[in-house]
């Protein structure tokens, strides 16, 4: 017999998003959480959180112990997007984890009686960039470009087919770039530039980029745990305020108390110079637009991002300065 708690399984518990989900759910008395990770020693030790080591996420992984009593699975583990991937066949590697591993988990969850499967996908399923003021929507035809985005799209397709076959409720969430305390990669690099006072040729970039604060993403995931209108739906998520790269750097500089030293260089020259240096992909991410329309997410779930961009940037900056 089940107890009165909502039993939830979380994969990817040591990741940037997964660790934040653990902290949020561990503070909720109504939830019994099972956290799965390859390196369980890196998981926070919190009351009421059961830890299940999972050596690998593949087509043969046994999830029986993790999903035995679960009602909901939140699947945040993945082979992440990798810059300069050195794998001989990157698409095969991404498919092994993100498609075969995901569908194996979902099948076992369905057999165990799990009601809902929340899949953390990626905006890369939609594509890499948008025309100004032509944001992506959840209804758009997928157009992934790289192996990571393709693998996420194929996982979504497999999950929808499994939902139709078994009755498992599937919720797909496609976040844009996630930032917050502990963020790494390009966002952390930008903060390093600003703190060091590096002059940046990014003072005239008039693109529009959607971002999502970690707290806002986690809040949406938690909303989708039991919201009746989330079943078998796909949601895009952002902070609801789009920024240019120039504006982001200025506001991030204010949060760091290090005014951004921005030089207004035309984007055409930036991209041309970066191409000569073999950094065209970096330049495109800094100069192109990528916007999402979260109207469906807000209206269907009656959800509003709880944290403003400036408050989230301040939290991110404080954590960065504390760590450096």
C-alpha positions as CSV (number, residue, x, y, z in Angstrom):
1,X,0.0,0.0,0.0
2,X,1.3,3.4,-0.9
3,X,1.6,6.1,1.8
4,X,0.0,9.5,1.3
5,X,3.2,11.1,-0.1
6,X,3.8,11.7,-3.8
7,X,6.7,9.5,-4.7
8,X,8.9,11.1,-7.3
9,X,12.0,9.9,-9.0
10,X,14.6,12.4,-10.3
11,X,17.4,11.5,-12.7
12,X,20.5,13.7,-13.1
13,X,20.5,14.7,-9.5
14,X,24.1,16.0,-9.5
15,X,23.5,18.3,-12.5
16,X,22.9,22.0,-12.6
17,X,19.2,21.7,-12.9
18,X,18.8,18.4,-11.0
19,X,20.5,19.6,-7.9
20,X,18.2,22.6,-7.7
21,X,15.2,20.3,-8.1
22,X,16.4,18.2,-5.2
23,X,16.6,21.2,-2.9
24,X,13.2,22.4,-3.9
25,X,11.4,19.0,-3.5
26,X,13.3,18.0,-0.3
27,X,11.7,21.0,1.4
28,X,8.2,19.6,0.7
29,X,6.8,17.3,3.3
30,X,4.2,15.9,0.8
31,X,6.9,14.4,-1.4
32,X,9.1,11.3,-1.1
33,X,12.0,11.8,-3.4
34,X,14.3,9.2,-5.0
35,X,17.4,10.9,-6.5
36,X,19.4,8.9,-9.1
37,X,23.0,9.8,-10.1
38,X,26.1,8.2,-11.4
39,X,28.1,9.8,-8.7
40,X,25.8,9.7,-5.6
41,X,28.6,11.0,-3.4
42,X,28.1,14.3,-5.1
43,X,24.4,14.5,-4.1
44,X,23.4,16.8,-1.2
45,X,22.5,14.8,1.9
46,X,19.0,16.0,2.7
47,X,16.4,14.5,5.0
48,X,13.8,12.3,3.3
49,X,15.8,11.9,0.1
50,X,16.6,8.3,-0.9
51,X,19.6,8.0,-3.2
52,X,19.8,5.3,-5.8
53,X,23.2,4.9,-7.7
54,X,22.8,4.4,-11.5
55,X,26.0,3.4,-13.2
56,X,25.0,4.4,-16.7
57,X,21.9,5.6,-18.6
58,X,21.5,3.2,-21.6
59,X,19.1,0.8,-23.2
60,X,20.0,-1.9,-20.7
61,X,20.0,0.0,-17.5
62,X,17.8,-1.5,-14.7
63,X,15.6,1.2,-13.1
64,X,13.5,-1.2,-11.1
65,X,14.7,-0.2,-7.6
66,X,14.2,3.5,-8.5
67,X,10.7,3.4,-10.0
68,X,9.1,0.7,-7.9
69,X,6.9,3.0,-5.9
70,X,7.1,6.1,-8.1
71,X,4.1,8.1,-9.3
72,X,6.2,10.7,-11.2
73,X,9.6,10.6,-12.9
74,X,11.4,13.8,-13.6
75,X,14.1,13.0,-16.2
76,X,16.8,15.7,-16.3
77,X,19.8,13.4,-16.9
78,X,21.2,13.5,-20.4
79,X,24.3,13.5,-22.5
80,X,24.6,17.3,-22.7
81,X,25.5,19.5,-25.6
82,X,29.3,19.4,-26.0
83,X,31.4,22.0,-27.6
84,X,34.0,20.6,-29.9
85,X,32.8,17.1,-29.4
86,X,35.6,14.6,-30.1
87,X,33.4,11.5,-30.4
88,X,33.9,9.6,-33.7
89,X,30.1,9.5,-34.2
90,X,28.5,12.2,-32.0
91,X,24.9,11.5,-33.1
92,X,25.3,7.8,-32.1
93,X,26.6,8.7,-28.7
94,X,23.8,11.2,-28.1
95,X,21.2,8.7,-29.3
96,X,22.6,6.0,-27.0
97,X,21.9,8.1,-23.9
98,X,19.3,10.7,-24.8
99,X,17.1,8.4,-26.9
100,X,17.7,4.8,-26.0
101,X,18.4,5.5,-22.4
102,X,15.4,7.8,-22.0
103,X,13.0,5.4,-23.6
104,X,14.3,2.5,-21.6
105,X,13.6,4.4,-18.4
106,X,10.1,5.5,-19.6
107,X,9.1,1.9,-20.5
108,X,10.2,0.6,-17.1
109,X,8.4,3.5,-15.5
110,X,5.2,2.7,-17.4
111,X,5.4,-1.0,-16.4
112,X,5.9,0.0,-12.8
113,X,2.7,2.0,-12.8
114,X,4.2,5.5,-12.9
115,X,1.5,8.0,-13.9
116,X,3.6,10.9,-15.3
117,X,7.0,11.3,-17.0
118,X,8.4,14.8,-17.1
119,X,11.1,15.1,-19.8
120,X,13.6,18.0,-19.7
121,X,14.3,18.5,-23.4
122,X,15.9,21.5,-25.1
123,X,14.9,24.5,-27.3
124,X,17.5,23.1,-29.7
125,X,14.6,20.8,-30.9
126,X,13.0,23.9,-32.4
127,X,16.3,25.1,-33.9
128,X,19.3,27.4,-33.3
129,X,18.0,30.9,-34.0
130,X,14.9,33.0,-34.8
131,X,14.2,36.0,-36.9
132,X,13.7,39.2,-34.8
133,X,10.2,39.1,-33.2
134,X,9.4,35.7,-34.7
135,X,9.8,33.5,-31.6
136,X,9.6,29.8,-31.5
137,X,6.3,28.2,-30.2
138,X,5.7,24.7,-29.0
139,X,3.5,24.1,-32.1
140,X,6.4,24.8,-34.5
141,X,7.7,22.0,-36.6
142,X,11.0,20.8,-35.1
143,X,14.1,21.8,-36.9
144,X,17.1,20.6,-34.9
145,X,20.6,21.2,-36.4
146,X,23.2,19.5,-34.2
147,X,23.3,15.9,-32.9
148,X,22.2,17.0,-29.4
149,X,19.1,18.6,-30.7
150,X,18.3,15.7,-33.0
151,X,18.6,13.3,-30.1
152,X,16.3,15.3,-27.9
153,X,13.7,15.5,-30.8
154,X,13.9,11.7,-31.3
155,X,13.4,11.1,-27.6
156,X,10.4,13.4,-27.6
157,X,8.9,11.4,-30.5
158,X,9.6,8.1,-28.8
159,X,8.0,9.3,-25.5
160,X,4.8,10.5,-27.3
161,X,4.5,7.1,-29.0
162,X,5.0,5.3,-25.7
163,X,2.3,7.6,-24.1
164,X,-0.2,6.6,-26.8
165,X,0.7,2.9,-26.3
166,X,0.7,2.7,-22.5
167,X,-1.3,5.7,-21.1
168,X,1.8,7.1,-19.4
169,X,1.3,10.9,-19.2
170,X,4.3,12.6,-20.8
171,X,5.2,16.3,-20.2
172,X,7.9,17.8,-22.3
173,X,9.7,21.0,-21.3
174,X,12.1,22.8,-23.7
175,X,14.2,25.4,-21.8
176,X,16.3,28.0,-23.4
177,X,19.7,28.9,-21.9
178,X,19.5,28.3,-18.1
179,X,21.4,30.6,-15.7
180,X,21.6,30.9,-12.0
181,X,23.9,30.3,-9.0
182,X,26.6,27.8,-10.0
183,X,26.2,28.4,-13.8
184,X,29.1,27.4,-15.9
185,X,30.1,27.4,-19.6
186,X,29.6,30.6,-21.6
187,X,27.6,32.4,-18.9
188,X,30.3,32.0,-16.4
189,X,32.9,33.1,-19.0
190,X,30.9,36.4,-19.5
191,X,31.0,37.1,-15.8
192,X,34.8,36.4,-15.8
193,X,35.2,39.0,-18.6
194,X,33.2,41.6,-16.7
195,X,34.9,41.1,-13.4
196,X,38.3,41.4,-15.1
197,X,37.3,44.6,-16.9
198,X,37.9,43.1,-20.3
199,X,36.8,45.5,-23.1
200,X,34.2,43.6,-25.2
201,X,33.3,44.5,-28.8
202,X,29.6,43.8,-28.0
203,X,28.2,47.3,-27.4
204,X,26.0,47.3,-30.6
205,X,24.4,43.9,-30.7
206,X,20.6,44.4,-31.2
207,X,19.5,40.8,-31.1
208,X,16.8,39.3,-28.8
209,X,17.6,36.3,-26.6
210,X,15.3,34.4,-24.3
211,X,16.9,33.1,-21.1
212,X,15.5,31.2,-18.1
213,X,16.6,31.6,-14.5
214,X,17.2,28.3,-12.7
215,X,14.5,29.1,-10.1
216,X,11.9,29.8,-12.8
217,X,12.7,26.5,-14.6
218,X,12.5,24.5,-11.4
219,X,9.2,26.2,-10.5
220,X,7.7,25.2,-13.9
221,X,8.9,21.6,-13.4
222,X,7.3,21.5,-10.0
223,X,4.1,22.9,-11.4
224,X,4.0,20.1,-14.0
225,X,4.3,17.4,-11.4
226,X,0.5,17.2,-10.8
227,X,-1.1,20.0,-13.0
228,X,-3.9,18.3,-14.9
229,X,-3.4,20.5,-17.9
230,X,0.2,19.5,-18.3
231,X,-0.5,15.9,-19.4
232,X,0.9,15.0,-22.8
233,X,1.8,18.6,-23.6
234,X,5.0,20.4,-24.7
235,X,6.0,23.6,-23.1
236,X,8.6,26.2,-23.8
237,X,10.0,28.2,-20.9
238,X,11.8,31.5,-20.4
239,X,11.8,34.4,-18.0
240,X,9.3,36.2,-20.1
241,X,11.7,39.1,-20.9
242,X,14.0,38.9,-23.9
243,X,17.4,40.7,-23.8
244,X,20.0,41.7,-26.4
245,X,23.5,40.5,-25.7
246,X,24.5,44.2,-25.1
247,X,21.7,44.6,-22.5
248,X,22.5,41.4,-20.8
249,X,26.1,42.3,-20.3
250,X,25.2,45.8,-19.0
251,X,22.7,44.4,-16.5
252,X,25.0,41.6,-15.5
253,X,27.8,44.1,-15.0
254,X,25.5,46.1,-12.7
255,X,24.7,42.9,-10.7
256,X,28.5,42.2,-10.4
257,X,29.2,45.9,-9.5
258,X,31.6,45.9,-12.5
259,X,30.3,48.2,-15.2
260,X,30.6,46.5,-18.6
261,X,33.2,48.0,-20.9
262,X,31.5,47.6,-24.2
263,X,32.8,48.8,-27.5
264,X,30.1,49.3,-30.3
265,X,31.3,47.2,-33.1
266,X,28.9,46.3,-36.0
267,X,27.7,42.7,-35.8
268,X,28.8,42.1,-39.4
269,X,32.4,42.9,-38.5
270,X,32.2,40.8,-35.4
271,X,31.0,37.7,-37.3
272,X,33.5,38.3,-40.1
273,X,36.4,38.6,-37.6
274,X,35.3,35.6,-35.5
275,X,35.0,33.5,-38.7
276,X,38.6,34.3,-39.6
277,X,39.6,33.2,-36.1
278,X,37.6,30.0,-36.3
279,X,35.0,31.2,-33.7
280,X,32.0,31.7,-36.0
281,X,29.8,29.6,-33.8
282,X,30.5,31.7,-30.7
283,X,29.9,34.9,-32.7
284,X,26.5,33.6,-33.9
285,X,25.4,32.7,-30.4
286,X,26.3,36.2,-29.3
287,X,24.8,38.1,-32.2
288,X,21.8,36.0,-33.5
289,X,18.4,36.1,-31.9
290,X,16.7,33.1,-30.2
291,X,13.3,34.0,-28.8
292,X,10.5,31.8,-27.4
293,X,6.8,32.5,-26.9
294,X,5.7,31.1,-23.5
295,X,2.0,32.2,-23.9
296,X,0.8,28.6,-24.0
297,X,2.9,27.8,-20.9
298,X,1.5,30.7,-19.0
299,X,-2.2,30.4,-20.1
300,X,-2.6,26.6,-20.0
301,X,-0.8,26.2,-16.6
302,X,-1.7,29.6,-15.2
303,X,2.0,30.0,-14.6
304,X,4.0,33.2,-14.2
305,X,7.8,33.2,-13.8
306,X,8.2,33.9,-10.1
307,X,11.7,35.5,-10.4
308,X,12.5,38.6,-12.4
309,X,15.5,38.8,-14.7
310,X,17.3,41.4,-12.5
311,X,16.7,39.5,-9.3
312,X,18.0,36.3,-10.9
313,X,21.1,38.0,-12.3
314,X,21.8,39.4,-8.8
315,X,21.6,35.9,-7.3
316,X,23.9,34.6,-10.0
317,X,26.4,37.4,-9.6
318,X,26.5,37.1,-5.8
319,X,27.2,33.3,-6.0
320,X,29.9,33.9,-8.6
321,X,31.7,36.5,-6.5
322,X,31.4,34.3,-3.5
323,X,33.1,31.4,-5.3
324,X,35.9,33.5,-6.9
